[in-house]
Amino acid sequence: MSRQPRPPWTERLRSSVRAKLLVLVLAPLVVGVPVLLGLVWTWGNEAYERLLNFKISSDLVTAHEYFDRVRSGVGYDVQALAESHRVVGTLAAPPAAMSTLLAELAPGRRLDFLLLLDREGRPLAASQPLAGAAAARLDWPAVASALHGSALTTVERFSADALQYLSPALRERAWLPLVETRAAAPDARTAEDRGLVIHAAAPVYDEKRNLVGVLEGGVLLNGNLEMVDRINAIVYRDGSLPLGSRGTATLFLDDTRIATNVRLFGDTRALGTRVSQAVRDHVLGRGETWLGAAFVVNGDYVSGYEPIADGRGERVGMLYVGFLEAPFRDAGRMAMGALFVLFIGISAAGAALSLRWARSVFRPIERMNAVIQRVEQGEADARVGEVASRDELGRLAGEFDHLLDTLSAKREELQRWADELDRKVAERTVELSEANETLRRAQQQLVMSEKLAAIGELTAGVAHEINNPVAVIQGNLDVMRDVLGAAAEPVRQEIRLIHQQADRIRQIVTKLLQFARPGEFAGYAEAVEVNEVVADCLFLTQHSFDRRAIEVATDFAAKARIEINRSELQQVLINLIVNAVQAMPDGGRLSLATTDWSEDGATVGAVIRVRDTGHGIAPEDLSHIFDPFFTTKKGSGTGLGLSISYTIVERYGGRIVVDSRPGEGTEFALWLRREPRYDESPSAPGFLRRW
């Protein structure tokens, strides 16, 4: 199957600086701004929801505290009356006198009813005439607790009959027609005739501290508008809700509003309306607090609902506070809209300016790219020439032309030397043509040695000449990046690529110099602990195999210290480790081991082994791996790494041994002496053996 061609725009983007700069300029507008606006919108909405939920949560806590204080206040009032001298002093009086006293005391404590019960829980006296025969009231948790000597205050749900028994007026106050409410749970009733009562009871003791009865009292919450208005005034005092919002508070009996300042229309309160089924199931069904937006009668409110439980733990009602959400929502949308417009405006202006500046950047680069293509096609005289830009790119174009001039001169000089060398080799070959086979082999070795020596000298000269313009390029790139500052961001990738390629030239030049004149790169020799150096090299190369599934195994058994330059040994080991990792692109096992090198019972030095489980080295390549410029990494290697490593080890009198089988892996062994045997001669056996 033939390979499908790349789309034209993809190929243009890959090969054109202009296209890349345009993408860099337009990407923030086309991609970055929508993503940023989406994130701002998402985070803004989340922050908005968290802020409103925090606000309503704190409001509900305040309302709960006030309601709890009112409930406790009713309990305190009943207990204070039960312990008062007037009540205790009237215990021996006739029931009528006690009823008169209770009728006098109840309004002063703002209680809707007061009853004195005997030790069996039967009423003895009441603040209002009871409608029915006296019956024990032990079913109420507050009364049962008081008969056991403990005062208790609860919120209870009184049936219509229970209210009628206490007072027909209470039943009439509790009666409330139900108003059809959108999203409420179905209910066949047309009116709510039950009452939600703060119910309190306290034991009554005579002067000898004998329990003689119970004082029971309570406050009906149905229609208690004063209480909800007070809650609303405390929670939402003037100025606490900006933007025209308004706060509300409500007491529910089950899901029906029995006391509220929510308006149905005009000044008519929404008494008899009911909460939505979703809130009812959440609060009354599961007993959880509701915090968040909810539909309330005729609008969306940020609402907080909490359940109210009676003395038996049953949920009989809800406490609600909330405020109108629309002003906050409208203000948030306006703020987000203004922010969006600001983002888009700034991005559009920035893109326009960047496009204008980009033209002055990619024009010189395009001219240099055209010159490179012409040189590749064999036009050795092609040059960039004068450019309109006088900035770092202009200086870079000039230095590029200078570099091409230098390379052209060196190439001509190299060609002359090659011709001269060929002539001398030809003359020497004619002179030795009559020698025997042994002499011919020696002659070939000598010719090769001389040829490579000349190439080494030539390489050193070329390398030194190349270093100067490369240094100028890198220096000007640094100056350009410092001067442009943030303005260089649109061409950051191109600058980085130029810097990388210039640095690659410098590294290749350094390797050429190190290979041509290894003596100039020799360092100070010292006694080195090989295990420590191997561990350091493993750490330094960790980044090269962290992204691959490579298992590392170490076995450091060497005890001998060797005399060598530490940096040169690190260079050799790092080269071997990196080669091993690159030989295992799909993962494998990297083994590093050290042992002592012993001969005739004496420790000569140390042996370092680097083994991988990669694809191995082909037999036809095994004899050439230490040859200079030989590499199997087409397009990514110089072929000098192993050759330089071989030179370093040989210089100290050591040796490198390789063992490799295709498909099974490769092992390199470094044999290093404790006391080096220096040999810097180019004609030494080790030197010749590499060629």
Secondary structure by P-SEA (a helix, b strand, c coil): cccccccaaaaaaaccaaaaaaaaaacccccaaaaaaaaaaaaaaaaaaaaaaaaaaaaaaaaaaaaaaaaaaaaaaaaaaaacaaaaaaccccaaaaaaaaaaaaaaacccbbbbbcccccccccccccccccccccccaaaaaaaacbbbbbbbbbcaaaaaaacaaaaaaabbbbcccccccccccccccccccbbbbbbbbcccccccbbbbcccccccaaaaaaaaaaaacccccccccccccccccccccccccccccccccccccccccaaaaaaccccccccccccccccccccbbbbbbbccccccccbbbbbcccaaaaaaaaaaaaaaaaaaaaaaaaaaaaaaaaaaacaaaaaaaaaaaaaaaaccccccccccccccaaaaaaaaaaaaaaaaaaaaaaaaaaaaaaaaaaaaaaaaaccccaaaaaaaaaaaaaaaaaaaaaaaaaaaaaaaaaaaaaaaaaaaaaaaaccccccaaaaaaaaaaaaaaaaaaaaaaaaaacccccccccccccaaaaaaaaaaaacccccccbbbbbbbbcccccccccaaaaaaaaaaaaaaaaaacccbbbbbbbbbbbbccccccbbbbbbbbccccccccccccccccccccccccccccaaaaaaaaaaaaccbbbbbbccccbbbbbbbbbcccccccccccaaaaaac
